């Protein structure tokens, strides 16, 4: 559902686009602090390993979460990084989120 909100938000003018609220996206077993911390780590140079490590940590914290919830957590963490890019063209932003989502889905399917 959060992913749908983000996609819908991306169709509006960029000044109206918003990221999902980590407190709404992350269940208590994961927590908003984890999502917020992950945002900074995803902005670093080692994204692939950061994503892999984050997925493993999410699974450790709550092995009952479904893939959609995990993807939404990851997108909520990545979204501020997309907004931090210099171009705020909605089409470009949607493409960045879609690419990230695809990467997370691929990694999840290998688990």
N, C-alpha and C positions, 0 to 999 in steps of 0.2 A: 504494500500500500504506500509506503514512504517513497519507494522508487517511482510509483505512478505520480505522486505529488511532485517529485523533482522533475520528472519529464514534463508534467503539465506546467510547472513553473518555468521551465526552460522555453516554453512556447510563448511566454509573455515577454514584453520588453525587458531588457537586461536590468533596468533599475528596479524591477519588481521581482526578480528572481531571488530565491532564498534557498538556503541549505536546510535539510531536515534537522530538527532539534535532536541532539544526541540523547537527551533524557527521554524523548518519546520513542526513539528507534531502539535503543539498547535496553534489553531487559535488565532487572536488578542484578542478575548473575554476572552480567558483563559490565554495566555501569557507564555513565556518561564520561567519567574521568578516563576510562580506557579509550573511548572513542576520541576524546580530545587529545590525549597523548599520542594516539596513533596518527592523527593529522600531522603533527610535527615530524614523526618518523617517516611518513610517506613523502614528505617534502625533501627528504634526504636523497643521497646519491644511490643508495642500494635498495631501490623500490621492490624488486622481485623478491629478495630475501625478506624484506620487511613484510610484504604481503603474505608470504609463506609462513613466517613466524607468527603473524597476527592471526591467521586462520587456525594455526595449531593452538594458540593461546585461547582463542574463542572456544574451540572444541574442548580444551581442557577445562575451561571455566564452566561450560554448559554443553555437555555432549548431546543434549536433547534438542538443541536448536535445529530448525530446518534450514535448508540452503537459502531460501528466500530471505529469512531473517538475517542470516550471516551476510548475505550480499548487501542487504539494506544497511547493516552496521558498517560495512566496509565503504559503501558509497557515502554514508554520512560523514565518515572520517576523511574521505578524499575530497568532498565537495568544497571545503574552504580553500584547498589548494588550487582547484579549478578557478575559483573566484580571484585568487591571488595572481593569476596570469595577467599580463598586460592587456590582452584583448578580451573584451567582454561581449563578443558577438554571440548571441544565443545559439546559432548553428554550431559554432566552434565549441562552445561549452557543452552542448548536448553530445557532440562527437567525442569529446574527451571523457565524459562520464560513460558513454556507451563502450568505449575502448577499455576503460578501467573495469567496467562491469563484466565484459567478455573475458578479460584476463582473470578476474576472480572466479568466474564460472568455470573456466578451463582448469584452474588449480583445484577447485572444489571437486570437479568430476574425477580428478586423479586421486582423490582421498578415499 
